[in-house]
Amino acid sequence: MANLESEVFHEIQELISDFSGVKKSKITISSKLEHDLRIYGDDAIDLILAYSKKFSVNIDNLNPRDHFSPEGDTVLPWIISLFSPSKKVIIDDLTVLDLVNGVKAGTLDKTVINSK
């Protein structure tokens, strides 16, 4: 990891830790915000807004529904999905690396996220 990228990673790591209570040692460059760090719903939105403000990253083209599950009961919808033939929603979980790349690009959108 380049020096500037490493510095950005550590700043993002600190932001996530302060915001979510997850220990910095548990936050790696490949950590998925929802799956690994359990950040979702309104908390995820608030984190992304704080990230955007702190690093001056444009998030106008970021659709949170593509990347985060809503808050609330997750057990009941899972049980219902077992008996329902409805289409399963797949979340494209953001990683810490996506956030680092967003800082480098000045924007966080599908182009940056899909450049993994």
C-alpha positions as CSV (number, residue, x, y, z in Angstrom):
1,M,0.0,0.0,0.0
2,A,1.4,3.4,-1.0
3,N,2.2,5.9,1.7
4,L,-0.7,8.2,0.9
5,E,-3.1,5.3,0.5
6,S,-1.9,3.9,3.9
7,E,-2.5,7.3,5.5
8,V,-6.0,7.4,4.0
9,F,-6.7,3.9,5.1
10,H,-5.7,4.7,8.7
11,E,-8.0,7.8,8.7
12,I,-10.9,5.8,7.4
13,Q,-10.2,3.0,9.9
14,E,-10.3,5.6,12.7
15,L,-13.5,7.1,11.4
16,I,-15.2,3.7,11.2
17,S,-14.0,2.7,14.6
18,D,-15.1,6.0,16.2
19,F,-18.5,5.7,14.4
20,S,-19.3,2.1,15.0
21,G,-17.3,1.1,18.1
22,V,-15.5,-1.7,16.1
23,K,-11.8,-2.0,17.3
24,K,-9.4,-0.6,14.7
25,S,-7.5,-3.9,14.8
26,K,-10.6,-5.6,13.4
27,I,-10.9,-3.2,10.4
28,T,-8.8,-4.3,7.5
29,I,-8.5,-2.9,3.9
30,S,-10.7,-5.8,2.8
31,S,-13.3,-5.6,5.5
32,K,-16.9,-5.4,4.2
33,L,-18.9,-2.7,6.0
34,E,-22.1,-4.7,6.4
35,H,-20.9,-8.4,6.4
36,D,-17.7,-8.1,8.5
37,L,-18.3,-4.9,10.5
38,R,-22.1,-5.1,10.9
39,I,-22.7,-1.6,9.8
40,Y,-26.1,-1.2,8.0
41,G,-29.3,0.8,7.8
42,D,-29.3,4.3,9.1
43,D,-25.9,3.8,10.8
44,A,-24.4,3.0,7.4
45,I,-25.9,6.1,5.8
46,D,-24.6,8.3,8.7
47,L,-21.2,6.8,8.3
48,I,-21.1,7.4,4.5
49,L,-22.3,11.0,5.1
50,A,-19.5,11.6,7.6
51,Y,-17.0,10.0,5.3
52,S,-18.1,12.2,2.4
53,K,-17.8,15.3,4.5
54,K,-14.5,14.4,6.1
55,F,-12.8,13.5,2.8
56,S,-14.7,15.7,0.4
57,V,-16.0,12.7,-1.5
58,N,-19.0,13.1,-3.9
59,I,-21.6,10.5,-3.1
60,D,-24.4,11.9,-5.2
61,N,-24.5,8.8,-7.4
62,L,-24.3,6.3,-4.6
63,N,-27.5,4.4,-3.9
64,P,-27.4,3.1,-0.3
65,R,-30.0,0.4,-1.1
66,D,-27.4,-1.2,-3.4
67,H,-24.9,-1.5,-0.6
68,F,-26.7,-1.7,2.8
69,S,-29.6,-3.7,4.2
70,P,-32.3,-1.6,6.0
71,E,-32.3,-1.5,9.8
72,G,-34.8,-3.6,11.7
73,D,-35.7,-7.3,12.1
74,T,-33.5,-9.5,9.9
75,V,-34.9,-12.8,11.1
76,L,-38.5,-12.4,10.1
77,P,-37.7,-11.4,6.5
78,W,-35.3,-14.4,6.2
79,I,-38.0,-16.8,7.4
80,I,-40.5,-15.3,5.0
81,S,-38.0,-15.6,2.1
82,L,-37.8,-19.4,2.8
83,F,-41.4,-19.7,1.8
84,S,-41.6,-17.0,-0.8
85,P,-40.5,-17.5,-4.4
86,S,-39.7,-13.7,-4.7
87,K,-36.5,-12.5,-6.1
88,K,-33.6,-12.4,-3.6
89,V,-32.0,-9.0,-3.0
90,I,-28.2,-9.1,-3.4
91,I,-26.3,-6.4,-1.6
92,D,-23.0,-5.2,-3.1
93,D,-21.3,-4.8,0.2
94,L,-18.9,-1.9,0.3
95,T,-15.3,-2.5,1.5
96,V,-12.9,-0.3,3.3
97,L,-10.8,-0.4,0.0
98,D,-13.8,1.0,-1.8
99,L,-13.8,4.0,0.6
100,V,-10.0,4.4,0.1
101,N,-10.5,4.4,-3.7
102,G,-13.3,6.9,-3.3
103,V,-11.0,9.3,-1.5
104,K,-8.4,8.9,-4.3
105,A,-11.1,9.4,-7.0
106,G,-13.0,12.2,-5.2
107,T,-16.2,10.3,-5.7
108,L,-17.8,7.1,-4.6
109,D,-20.0,5.5,-7.3
110,K,-20.4,2.3,-9.3
111,T,-17.3,3.1,-11.4
112,V,-15.1,3.3,-8.3
113,I,-16.7,0.4,-6.5
114,N,-16.5,-1.9,-9.6
115,S,-12.8,-1.1,-10.1
116,K,-11.7,-3.7,-7.6
